[in-house]
């Protein structure tokens, strides 16, 4: 099989081709490494790229396993690069911070261990913003990641490297994580699918394993089915994460066909004028709603009645609290504090100023929001909203400081559209919405019921079959 034909295969098709012997793991590795060598220097999506000869030896060892009838798992022979916020034994683990410029991971995370056991071969890491803060992947260690459609523009973040790599066919599929849109904004900027999971769906170790986090793990893919394959490997219970979900993750790899005739969807739009948008973003998202109608859904403009300004304030409190908890040691050391970007220091300072009462009030506000959404979804099983408020912006810009004529008062205010999804704790699937007046991509997000990742993937698969955005409008080099 020709190299381009190999990298054109989605993750599900690639797994079938390797399993059937249609293509060898060594051929797959060569095809992807050739493509990375050709395209990655333009976008800087994959960092810490490993030695080609060593990777080919690993691929040949995977072929030998197959010859013995010993496939490792669903991702046997897959070249993968893990987001540089998770450790991969033996690979660089910088988190985009100069504090960890030379660190090499000594162990695998829970998720990475599962990928390794499923047969993946780690070719490197995907680029992130420093400590994952912000939705634009630039840092002083590796530089900035360019957009798959125009490298002079942002690829989004914090899973920016992952999304750009998948869009350009440098990887078949990729892991990611999402606190404030990190698996929704990058797919929007790169015409892909991205799944933010419910808390506990994918286990992760943490200093505090009993307090549900705003951040979760997930995946980026060229189709919902590809994400489902990835989820079948990395989801599932682990005793080190006592709140992790005990459902069998194998169901995510099953066919996603489902009839959505008569399904009611609420289009949340700009929340009645609460959110500003760059011209064309909201209109492009609204035009994409016709695809849901084409598959039999009923789409209505509706959103839960709630104080969205208060929801934003509660999220700001919880964001600062969680960031301060993780970065406080670096802030308290004068040398490492000097290495933190201003946005990180700002978050820590706000978090350290919080009292227990403020955090408790914010948690209670989050609970009120979840209950409100839960009641609303008795009428509308799925909510749909924009994934971003702007199109990809210049790569040299730290973050958009004005949107729709309104000044942005924080480095993440321009991503407020994803915060209702984050604060609900519900799964959200980013789906391509098309291209705006300037020819740049955007996306909308499908928010489903609690632990309803499969429902989101099923609706996403029907949408994908009807729209075909990923294959119809590939990046110039893909």
BALO-162971 format. One record per residue (C-alpha): residue number from 0; z, x, y. Coordinates in Angstrom, 1 decimal, decimal comma. Last residue first. Example, Ala and Ser with C-alpha at 12.3 -4.5 7.8 and 13.67 -1.06 7.14 Angstrom:
2
site k 1&Z 7,1&X 13,7&Y -1,1
site k 0&Z 7,8&X 12,3&Y -4,5
This chain:
478
site k 477&Z 3,7&X -3,2&Y 16,6
site k 476&Z 2,6&X -1,0&Y 19,5
site k 475&Z 1,9&X -3,8&Y 22,0
site k 474&Z 4,9&X -5,9&Y 20,9
site k 473&Z 4,0&X -8,8&Y 18,6
site k 472&Z 3,1&X -12,3&Y 19,9
site k 471&Z 1,9&X -14,4&Y 17,0
site k 470&Z 4,1&X -12,8&Y 14,3
site k 469&Z 7,4&X -13,3&Y 16,1
site k 468&Z 6,4&X -16,6&Y 17,8
site k 467&Z 5,5&X -18,5&Y 14,7
site k 466&Z 6,4&X -21,8&Y 16,2
site k 465&Z 6,4&X -24,4&Y 13,4
site k 464&Z 7,5&X -22,1&Y 10,6
site k 463&Z 10,0&X -20,4&Y 12,9
site k 462&Z 11,6&X -23,8&Y 13,9
site k 461&Z 11,9&X -24,8&Y 10,3
site k 460&Z 13,5&X -21,5&Y 9,6
site k 459&Z 15,8&X -21,7&Y 12,6
site k 458&Z 17,0&X -25,2&Y 11,5
site k 457&Z 17,8&X -23,7&Y 8,0
site k 456&Z 19,4&X -20,6&Y 9,6
site k 455&Z 21,7&X -22,7&Y 11,8
site k 454&Z 22,7&X -24,8&Y 8,8
site k 453&Z 23,4&X -21,6&Y 6,8
site k 452&Z 25,6&X -20,3&Y 9,5
site k 451&Z 27,7&X -23,5&Y 9,6
site k 450&Z 31,1&X -21,8&Y 9,4
site k 449&Z 32,1&X -24,1&Y 12,3
site k 448&Z 29,1&X -26,3&Y 13,2
site k 447&Z 25,9&X -25,0&Y 14,7
site k 446&Z 24,8&X -23,4&Y 18,0
site k 445&Z 21,1&X -22,8&Y 18,2
site k 444&Z 20,3&X -20,3&Y 20,9
site k 443&Z 17,2&X -20,1&Y 23,1
site k 442&Z 15,0&X -17,1&Y 23,6
site k 441&Z 13,1&X -15,0&Y 26,2
site k 440&Z 10,0&X -12,9&Y 26,2
site k 439&Z 8,1&X -11,2&Y 29,1
site k 438&Z 4,6&X -12,2&Y 30,1
site k 437&Z 5,3&X -12,5&Y 33,8
site k 436&Z 5,1&X -16,3&Y 33,8
site k 435&Z 7,6&X -16,4&Y 30,9
site k 434&Z 7,1&X -15,8&Y 27,2
site k 433&Z 8,1&X -17,7&Y 24,1
site k 432&Z 11,4&X -19,4&Y 23,0
site k 431&Z 12,3&X -16,9&Y 20,3
site k 430&Z 15,4&X -18,1&Y 18,3
site k 429&Z 19,0&X -16,9&Y 18,8
site k 428&Z 21,3&X -18,3&Y 16,1
site k 427&Z 24,8&X -19,2&Y 17,1
site k 426&Z 27,8&X -19,6&Y 14,8
site k 425&Z 30,9&X -21,4&Y 16,3
site k 424&Z 33,9&X -19,6&Y 17,7
site k 423&Z 33,8&X -22,0&Y 20,7
site k 422&Z 34,5&X -19,2&Y 23,2
site k 421&Z 31,5&X -17,3&Y 22,1
site k 420&Z 29,1&X -20,3&Y 22,3
site k 419&Z 30,5&X -21,3&Y 25,7
site k 418&Z 30,1&X -17,6&Y 26,8
site k 417&Z 26,4&X -17,2&Y 26,0
site k 416&Z 25,2&X -18,8&Y 29,3
site k 415&Z 27,5&X -16,5&Y 31,3
site k 414&Z 25,2&X -13,5&Y 30,7
site k 413&Z 24,6&X -12,7&Y 34,4
site k 412&Z 28,4&X -12,6&Y 34,9
site k 411&Z 28,6&X -9,5&Y 32,7
site k 410&Z 28,9&X -6,7&Y 35,3
site k 409&Z 31,1&X -9,0&Y 37,4
site k 408&Z 30,7&X -10,9&Y 40,7
site k 407&Z 27,0&X -11,7&Y 40,2
site k 406&Z 25,4&X -12,8&Y 43,6
site k 405&Z 23,4&X -16,0&Y 43,5
site k 404&Z 19,8&X -16,1&Y 44,5
site k 403&Z 18,6&X -17,1&Y 41,1
site k 402&Z 20,4&X -14,2&Y 39,6
site k 401&Z 21,8&X -11,3&Y 41,6
site k 400&Z 23,6&X -8,2&Y 40,5
site k 399&Z 21,5&X -7,7&Y 37,4
site k 398&Z 23,0&X -4,8&Y 35,4
site k 397&Z 22,9&X -1,0&Y 35,4
site k 396&Z 19,3&X -0,9&Y 36,7
site k 395&Z 17,4&X 2,1&Y 35,4
site k 394&Z 15,8&X 0,1&Y 32,6
site k 393&Z 14,3&X -2,4&Y 34,9
site k 392&Z 15,0&X -6,0&Y 34,0
site k 391&Z 14,2&X -8,0&Y 30,8
site k 390&Z 14,0&X -11,7&Y 31,7
site k 389&Z 17,1&X -13,4&Y 33,3
site k 388&Z 19,6&X -16,1&Y 32,4
site k 387&Z 19,8&X -15,2&Y 28,7
site k 386&Z 20,2&X -17,0&Y 25,4
site k 385&Z 19,3&X -20,5&Y 26,8
site k 384&Z 21,1&X -23,4&Y 25,2
site k 383&Z 20,8&X -25,6&Y 22,1
site k 382&Z 23,6&X -27,6&Y 20,5
site k 381&Z 23,4&X -28,9&Y 17,0
site k 380&Z 25,2&X -31,7&Y 15,2
site k 379&Z 24,9&X -33,9&Y 18,3
site k 378&Z 27,0&X -37,1&Y 18,1
site k 377&Z 30,0&X -35,7&Y 16,1
site k 376&Z 29,1&X -32,5&Y 17,8
site k 375&Z 30,7&X -33,7&Y 21,0
site k 374&Z 34,1&X -34,0&Y 19,3
site k 373&Z 33,9&X -30,4&Y 18,0
site k 372&Z 32,8&X -29,2&Y 21,4
site k 371&Z 35,8&X -30,7&Y 23,1
site k 370&Z 38,2&X -29,4&Y 20,4
site k 369&Z 36,7&X -25,9&Y 20,7
site k 368&Z 37,1&X -26,1&Y 24,5
site k 367&Z 40,7&X -27,1&Y 24,3
site k 366&Z 41,3&X -24,2&Y 21,9
site k 365&Z 39,8&X -21,8&Y 24,4
site k 364&Z 42,0&X -23,1&Y 27,1
site k 363&Z 45,0&X -22,6&Y 24,8
site k 362&Z 44,0&X -19,0&Y 24,3
site k 361&Z 43,6&X -18,6&Y 28,1
site k 360&Z 47,0&X -20,0&Y 28,7
site k 359&Z 48,5&X -17,7&Y 26,0
site k 358&Z 46,9&X -14,7&Y 27,6
site k 357&Z 48,2&X -15,6&Y 31,1
site k 356&Z 51,8&X -16,2&Y 29,7
site k 355&Z 51,8&X -12,9&Y 27,9
site k 354&Z 51,2&X -11,0&Y 31,1
site k 353&Z 48,0&X -9,4&Y 32,3
site k 352&Z 47,9&X -6,3&Y 34,5
site k 351&Z 47,0&X -4,1&Y 31,6
site k 350&Z 43,9&X -6,2&Y 30,9
site k 349&Z 42,6&X -6,0&Y 34,4
site k 348&Z 43,0&X -2,2&Y 34,5
site k 347&Z 41,3&X -2,0&Y 31,1
site k 346&Z 38,3&X -4,1&Y 32,1
site k 345&Z 37,9&X -2,1&Y 35,3
site k 344&Z 38,1&X 1,2&Y 33,4
site k 343&Z 35,3&X 0,0&Y 31,1
site k 342&Z 33,1&X -1,1&Y 33,9
site k 341&Z 33,6&X 2,2&Y 35,7
site k 340&Z 32,3&X 4,2&Y 32,7
site k 339&Z 35,0&X 6,1&Y 30,9
site k 338&Z 34,9&X 9,9&Y 30,8
site k 337&Z 37,4&X 10,4&Y 33,6
site k 336&Z 39,9&X 8,3&Y 31,6
site k 335&Z 39,4&X 10,8&Y 28,7
site k 334&Z 40,8&X 13,6&Y 30,8
site k 333&Z 43,5&X 11,6&Y 32,5
site k 332&Z 44,9&X 10,2&Y 29,2
site k 331&Z 46,2&X 6,7&Y 29,9
site k 330&Z 42,7&X 5,2&Y 30,0
site k 329&Z 41,7&X 6,6&Y 26,6
site k 328&Z 44,8&X 5,2&Y 24,9
site k 327&Z 44,2&X 1,8&Y 26,6
site k 326&Z 40,7&X 1,4&Y 25,2
site k 325&Z 41,3&X -0,9&Y 22,3
site k 324&Z 44,0&X -3,1&Y 23,7
site k 323&Z 42,5&X -3,0&Y 27,2
site k 322&Z 39,2&X -4,4&Y 25,8
site k 321&Z 41,0&X -7,2&Y 24,0
site k 320&Z 43,0&X -8,3&Y 27,1
site k 319&Z 40,1&X -7,9&Y 29,5
site k 318&Z 37,9&X -10,1&Y 27,4
site k 317&Z 40,7&X -12,7&Y 26,9
site k 316&Z 41,2&X -13,0&Y 30,6
site k 315&Z 37,5&X -13,1&Y 31,4
site k 314&Z 37,1&X -15,7&Y 28,7
site k 313&Z 39,8&X -17,9&Y 30,3
site k 312&Z 38,1&X -17,5&Y 33,7
site k 311&Z 34,7&X -18,5&Y 32,3
site k 310&Z 36,2&X -21,6&Y 30,6
site k 309&Z 37,9&X -22,5&Y 33,9
site k 308&Z 34,6&X -22,4&Y 35,7
site k 307&Z 33,1&X -24,5&Y 32,9
site k 306&Z 35,6&X -27,3&Y 33,4
site k 305&Z 34,4&X -29,6&Y 30,6
site k 304&Z 32,2&X -32,6&Y 29,9
site k 303&Z 30,2&X -31,5&Y 26,8
site k 302&Z 26,4&X -31,1&Y 27,4
site k 301&Z 23,4&X -33,3&Y 27,3
site k 300&Z 19,6&X -33,2&Y 27,7
site k 299&Z 18,4&X -34,9&Y 24,6
site k 298&Z 16,3&X -33,6&Y 21,7
site k 297&Z 15,5&X -35,8&Y 18,7
site k 296&Z 14,4&X -33,7&Y 15,8
site k 295&Z 11,3&X -34,3&Y 13,7
site k 294&Z 9,8&X -30,9&Y 13,2
site k 293&Z 7,6&X -31,3&Y 16,2
site k 292&Z 10,6&X -32,4&Y 18,3
site k 291&Z 12,2&X -29,1&Y 17,6
site k 290&Z 9,0&X -27,3&Y 18,6
site k 289&Z 8,9&X -29,3&Y 21,8
site k 288&Z 12,2&X -27,7&Y 22,8
site k 287&Z 10,3&X -24,5&Y 23,4
site k 286&Z 9,1&X -25,9&Y 26,8
site k 285&Z 12,7&X -26,2&Y 27,9
site k 284&Z 13,4&X -22,5&Y 27,1
site k 283&Z 10,4&X -21,4&Y 29,1
site k 282&Z 11,5&X -23,6&Y 32,0
site k 281&Z 15,0&X -22,1&Y 32,0
site k 280&Z 13,6&X -18,6&Y 32,1
site k 279&Z 10,8&X -19,2&Y 34,6
site k 278&Z 12,6&X -18,4&Y 37,8
site k 277&Z 15,7&X -16,3&Y 37,1
site k 276&Z 18,6&X -18,6&Y 36,2
site k 275&Z 21,8&X -19,8&Y 37,9
site k 274&Z 24,5&X -21,6&Y 35,8
site k 273&Z 26,6&X -24,6&Y 37,0
site k 272&Z 23,5&X -26,7&Y 37,8
site k 271&Z 24,3&X -29,4&Y 35,2
site k 270&Z 25,2&X -27,1&Y 32,5
site k 269&Z 22,1&X -24,9&Y 33,1
site k 268&Z 20,3&X -26,2&Y 29,9
site k 267&Z 22,7&X -27,8&Y 27,4
site k 266&Z 19,9&X -29,3&Y 25,2
site k 265&Z 21,7&X -31,5&Y 22,7
site k 264&Z 20,0&X -31,9&Y 19,3
site k 263&Z 20,0&X -35,0&Y 17,2
site k 262&Z 18,5&X -34,7&Y 13,7
site k 261&Z 16,1&X -37,6&Y 13,0
site k 260&Z 13,8&X -35,6&Y 10,7
site k 259&Z 15,4&X -32,3&Y 10,0
site k 258&Z 14,2&X -31,9&Y 6,4
site k 257&Z 15,4&X -28,6&Y 4,9
site k 256&Z 13,8&X -25,4&Y 3,5
site k 255&Z 16,1&X -22,4&Y 3,7
site k 254&Z 15,4&X -20,8&Y 0,3
site k 253&Z 18,4&X -19,0&Y -1,1
site k 252&Z 19,6&X -15,7&Y 0,4
site k 251&Z 22,4&X -17,3&Y 2,4
site k 250&Z 23,8&X -18,9&Y -0,8
site k 249&Z 24,7&X -15,4&Y -2,2
site k 248&Z 27,5&X -15,3&Y 0,4
site k 247&Z 29,9&X -17,1&Y -1,9
site k 246&Z 32,5&X -18,8&Y 0,3
site k 245&Z 35,9&X -16,9&Y 0,7
site k 244&Z 35,7&X -16,4&Y 4,5
site k 243&Z 37,7&X -13,5&Y 6,0
site k 242&Z 41,2&X -14,3&Y 7,4
site k 241&Z 42,9&X -11,6&Y 5,2
site k 240&Z 40,6&X -8,8&Y 6,3
site k 239&Z 41,6&X -5,9&Y 4,1
site k 238&Z 41,5&X -8,4&Y 1,2
site k 237&Z 37,7&X -8,7&Y 1,6
site k 236&Z 36,0&X -12,1&Y 1,5
site k 235&Z 32,2&X -12,6&Y 1,9
site k 234&Z 29,4&X -11,6&Y 4,2
site k 233&Z 27,6&X -8,2&Y 4,2
site k 232&Z 25,1&X -8,7&Y 1,4
site k 231&Z 24,1&X -12,3&Y 1,5
site k 230&Z 24,1&X -11,9&Y 5,3
site k 229&Z 21,3&X -9,4&Y 5,1
site k 228&Z 19,2&X -11,8&Y 3,0
site k 227&Z 19,9&X -14,7&Y 5,4
site k 226&Z 18,9&X -12,5&Y 8,3
site k 225&Z 15,5&X -12,0&Y 6,6
site k 224&Z 15,2&X -15,7&Y 6,0
site k 223&Z 15,9&X -16,5&Y 9,7
site k 222&Z 12,9&X -14,4&Y 10,5
site k 221&Z 12,0&X -11,1&Y 12,3
site k 220&Z 15,7&X -10,0&Y 11,9
site k 219&Z 18,9&X -9,2&Y 13,8
site k 218&Z 22,3&X -9,4&Y 12,0
site k 217&Z 25,9&X -10,4&Y 12,4
site k 216&Z 29,4&X -9,0&Y 13,1
site k 215&Z 32,0&X -10,8&Y 15,3
site k 214&Z 33,7&X -10,3&Y 18,6
site k 213&Z 35,9&X -12,9&Y 20,2
site k 212&Z 38,6&X -11,9&Y 17,7
site k 211&Z 40,9&X -14,0&Y 15,5
site k 210&Z 44,4&X -12,5&Y 15,5
site k 209&Z 45,7&X -11,7&Y 12,0
site k 208&Z 43,9&X -8,4&Y 11,2
site k 207&Z 45,4&X -6,4&Y 14,2
site k 206&Z 44,4&X -2,7&Y 14,0
site k 205&Z 41,0&X -3,9&Y 12,8
site k 204&Z 39,0&X -3,9&Y 9,6
site k 203&Z 35,9&X -6,2&Y 9,5
site k 202&Z 35,0&X -9,0&Y 7,3
site k 201&Z 31,7&X -10,9&Y 7,8
site k 200&Z 32,2&X -14,7&Y 7,8
site k 199&Z 35,7&X -14,3&Y 9,3
site k 198&Z 34,9&X -15,5&Y 12,8
site k 197&Z 31,7&X -17,5&Y 12,8
site k 196&Z 28,5&X -15,6&Y 12,9
site k 195&Z 26,2&X -14,5&Y 15,7
site k 194&Z 22,7&X -14,5&Y 14,3
site k 193&Z 19,7&X -12,9&Y 15,9
site k 192&Z 16,0&X -13,8&Y 15,7
site k 191&Z 13,3&X -11,9&Y 17,6
site k 190&Z 11,1&X -11,9&Y 20,7
site k 189&Z 12,5&X -8,6&Y 22,2
site k 188&Z 14,5&X -9,7&Y 25,3
site k 187&Z 15,8&X -12,8&Y 23,6
site k 186&Z 16,6&X -10,9&Y 20,5
site k 185&Z 18,6&X -8,5&Y 22,7
site k 184&Z 20,4&X -11,4&Y 24,5
site k 183&Z 21,6&X -13,2&Y 21,3
site k 182&Z 23,2&X -10,7&Y 19,0
site k 181&Z 25,1&X -9,0&Y 21,9
site k 180&Z 25,7&X -12,3&Y 23,6
site k 179&Z 29,3&X -11,8&Y 24,8
site k 178&Z 31,2&X -10,6&Y 21,7
site k 177&Z 28,3&X -10,0&Y 19,3
site k 176&Z 27,7&X -7,4&Y 16,6
site k 175&Z 24,6&X -6,0&Y 14,9
site k 174&Z 23,1&X -5,2&Y 11,6
site k 173&Z 19,4&X -4,6&Y 11,2
site k 172&Z 16,2&X -5,7&Y 9,5
site k 171&Z 13,0&X -4,1&Y 8,3
site k 170&Z 13,5&X -1,1&Y 10,6
site k 169&Z 11,1&X 0,8&Y 12,8
site k 168&Z 9,0&X -2,4&Y 12,8
site k 167&Z 8,8&X -2,4&Y 16,6
site k 166&Z 10,8&X -5,7&Y 16,9
site k 165&Z 13,3&X -4,4&Y 14,3
site k 164&Z 13,9&X -1,1&Y 16,3
site k 163&Z 14,1&X -3,0&Y 19,6
site k 162&Z 16,7&X -5,4&Y 18,2
site k 161&Z 18,9&X -2,7&Y 16,7
site k 160&Z 18,8&X -0,5&Y 19,7
site k 159&Z 19,8&X -3,3&Y 21,9
site k 158&Z 22,7&X -4,6&Y 19,9
site k 157&Z 24,9&X -4,3&Y 23,0
site k 156&Z 22,6&X -5,0&Y 24,4
site k 155&Z 19,3&X -5,7&Y 26,1
site k 154&Z 16,0&X -3,7&Y 25,5
site k 153&Z 15,9&X -3,0&Y 29,3
site k 152&Z 12,6&X -2,4&Y 31,0
site k 151&Z 10,3&X 0,6&Y 31,4
site k 150&Z 9,8&X 0,6&Y 27,6
site k 149&Z 7,7&X -2,6&Y 28,0
site k 148&Z 7,3&X -5,0&Y 25,0
site k 147&Z 9,8&X -3,3&Y 22,7
site k 146&Z 12,2&X -2,8&Y 25,6
site k 145&Z 13,6&X 0,6&Y 26,4
site k 144&Z 16,9&X 2,0&Y 25,1
site k 143&Z 18,9&X 4,2&Y 27,5
site k 142&Z 20,4&X 7,6&Y 27,2
site k 141&Z 22,0&X 9,1&Y 24,0
site k 140&Z 25,3&X 10,5&Y 25,2
site k 139&Z 25,7&X 9,2&Y 28,7
site k 138&Z 25,1&X 5,6&Y 27,7
site k 137&Z 22,5&X 2,9&Y 28,0
site k 136&Z 22,0&X -0,3&Y 26,0
site k 135&Z 22,1&X -3,2&Y 28,5
site k 134&Z 24,2&X -6,2&Y 27,7
site k 133&Z 27,5&X -4,7&Y 28,7
site k 132&Z 30,4&X -3,0&Y 27,0
site k 131&Z 29,5&X -1,9&Y 23,5
site k 130&Z 31,9&X 1,1&Y 23,7
site k 129&Z 29,3&X 2,7&Y 26,0
site k 128&Z 26,0&X 0,7&Y 25,7
site k 127&Z 24,5&X 0,8&Y 22,2
site k 126&Z 21,8&X 2,7&Y 20,3
site k 125&Z 21,1&X 2,2&Y 16,6
site k 124&Z 22,3&X 4,7&Y 14,1
site k 123&Z 20,5&X 7,0&Y 11,6
site k 122&Z 18,4&X 6,9&Y 8,4
site k 121&Z 21,0&X 5,2&Y 6,3
site k 120&Z 19,6&X 4,3&Y 2,8
site k 119&Z 20,4&X 0,8&Y 1,6
site k 118&Z 21,0&X 0,1&Y -2,1
site k 117&Z 23,4&X -2,9&Y -2,0
site k 116&Z 26,4&X -0,6&Y -2,5
site k 115&Z 25,4&X 1,2&Y 0,8
site k 114&Z 25,1&X -2,1&Y 2,7
site k 113&Z 28,5&X -3,2&Y 1,3
site k 112&Z 30,1&X 0,1&Y 2,3
site k 111&Z 28,6&X -0,3&Y 5,8
site k 110&Z 30,2&X -3,8&Y 6,2
site k 109&Z 33,6&X -2,6&Y 5,1
site k 108&Z 33,3&X 0,4&Y 7,4
site k 107&Z 32,3&X 3,7&Y 5,9
site k 106&Z 34,4&X 6,9&Y 6,0
site k 105&Z 34,5&X 10,3&Y 7,6
site k 104&Z 32,3&X 9,5&Y 10,6
site k 103&Z 31,0&X 12,4&Y 12,6
site k 102&Z 32,2&X 12,9&Y 16,2
site k 101&Z 30,3&X 15,2&Y 18,5
site k 100&Z 29,9&X 12,9&Y 21,6
site k 99&Z 33,1&X 11,0&Y 20,9
site k 98&Z 34,6&X 11,2&Y 24,4
site k 97&Z 31,1&X 11,2&Y 25,8
site k 96&Z 31,0&X 7,6&Y 24,7
site k 95&Z 28,0&X 5,7&Y 23,2
site k 94&Z 30,1&X 4,5&Y 20,3
site k 93&Z 29,7&X 8,2&Y 19,2
site k 92&Z 29,8&X 7,9&Y 15,4
site k 91&Z 27,3&X 10,5&Y 14,1
site k 90&Z 26,6&X 10,2&Y 10,3
site k 89&Z 28,5&X 11,6&Y 7,3
site k 88&Z 30,2&X 8,3&Y 6,4
site k 87&Z 28,8&X 5,4&Y 8,4
site k 86&Z 31,2&X 4,2&Y 11,1
site k 85&Z 30,5&X 1,1&Y 13,1
site k 84&Z 29,9&X 0,9&Y 16,9
site k 83&Z 26,7&X 2,9&Y 16,6
site k 82&Z 24,8&X 0,0&Y 15,2
site k 81&Z 23,7&X 0,9&Y 11,7
site k 80&Z 20,2&X 2,3&Y 10,9
site k 79&Z 18,6&X 1,0&Y 7,7
site k 78&Z 15,8&X 2,3&Y 5,4
site k 77&Z 15,8&X -0,2&Y 2,4
site k 76&Z 15,6&X 1,5&Y -1,0
site k 75&Z 17,5&X -1,3&Y -2,8
site k 74&Z 18,5&X -3,9&Y -0,2
site k 73&Z 19,2&X -6,7&Y -2,7
site k 72&Z 21,2&X -4,5&Y -5,1
site k 71&Z 21,6&X -1,1&Y -6,8
site k 70&Z 18,7&X -1,5&Y -9,2
site k 69&Z 19,4&X 0,1&Y -12,5
site k 68&Z 16,4&X -0,4&Y -14,9
site k 67&Z 16,1&X 3,4&Y -15,5
site k 66&Z 12,8&X 3,5&Y -13,5
site k 65&Z 14,6&X 1,5&Y -10,7
site k 64&Z 17,3&X 4,2&Y -10,6
site k 63&Z 14,6&X 6,9&Y -10,4
site k 62&Z 13,1&X 5,1&Y -7,5
site k 61&Z 16,5&X 5,1&Y -5,7
site k 60&Z 16,7&X 8,9&Y -6,3
site k 59&Z 13,3&X 9,2&Y -4,7
site k 58&Z 14,5&X 7,4&Y -1,7
site k 57&Z 17,5&X 9,7&Y -1,4
site k 56&Z 15,3&X 12,7&Y -1,7
site k 55&Z 13,1&X 11,2&Y 1,0
site k 54&Z 16,1&X 10,9&Y 3,3
site k 53&Z 17,1&X 14,5&Y 2,7
site k 52&Z 13,6&X 15,7&Y 3,6
site k 51&Z 13,4&X 13,6&Y 6,7
site k 50&Z 16,8&X 14,9&Y 8,1
site k 49&Z 18,8&X 12,1&Y 9,8
site k 48&Z 18,1&X 10,3&Y 13,1
site k 47&Z 21,3&X 10,3&Y 15,2
site k 46&Z 19,7&X 7,8&Y 17,5
site k 45&Z 17,4&X 4,8&Y 16,8
site k 44&Z 16,3&X 2,7&Y 19,8
site k 43&Z 15,1&X 5,4&Y 22,1
site k 42&Z 12,1&X 3,4&Y 23,4
site k 41&Z 9,2&X 5,9&Y 23,7
site k 40&Z 10,6&X 8,5&Y 21,4
site k 39&Z 11,0&X 5,8&Y 18,7
site k 38&Z 7,3&X 5,1&Y 18,4
site k 37&Z 5,6&X 7,9&Y 16,4
site k 36&Z 8,5&X 9,5&Y 14,6
site k 35&Z 10,0&X 6,1&Y 13,8
site k 34&Z 6,6&X 4,9&Y 12,4
site k 33&Z 6,3&X 8,0&Y 10,2
site k 32&Z 9,9&X 7,5&Y 9,1
site k 31&Z 9,2&X 3,9&Y 8,2
site k 30&Z 6,1&X 4,6&Y 6,1
site k 29&Z 7,7&X 7,6&Y 4,4
site k 28&Z 10,8&X 5,6&Y 3,5
site k 27&Z 8,7&X 2,8&Y 2,1
site k 26&Z 6,6&X 5,2&Y 0,1
site k 25&Z 9,7&X 6,8&Y -1,3
site k 24&Z 11,2&X 3,5&Y -2,2
site k 23&Z 8,1&X 2,7&Y -4,2
site k 22&Z 5,6&X -0,2&Y -3,6
site k 21&Z 4,4&X -2,9&Y -5,8
site k 20&Z 7,1&X -2,0&Y -8,3
site k 19&Z 8,3&X -5,6&Y -8,5
site k 18&Z 11,7&X -4,9&Y -7,0
site k 17&Z 10,2&X -2,9&Y -4,1
site k 16&Z 7,7&X -5,6&Y -3,2
site k 15&Z 10,3&X -8,3&Y -3,5
site k 14&Z 12,8&X -6,5&Y -1,3
site k 13&Z 10,0&X -5,9&Y 1,2
site k 12&Z 9,0&X -9,6&Y 1,2
site k 11&Z 12,6&X -10,6&Y 2,0
site k 10&Z 13,0&X -7,9&Y 4,7
site k 9&Z 9,7&X -8,8&Y 6,4
site k 8&Z 6,7&X -6,8&Y 5,5
site k 7&Z 4,7&X -5,3&Y 8,4
site k 6&Z 6,3&X -1,9&Y 7,7
site k 5&Z 4,6&X -1,7&Y 4,3
site k 4&Z 1,2&X -2,9&Y 5,6
site k 3&Z 1,4&X -0,3&Y 8,3
site k 2&Z 2,0&X 2,4&Y 5,7
site k 1&Z -0,9&X 1,3&Y 3,5
site k 0&Z 0,0&X 0,0&Y 0,0
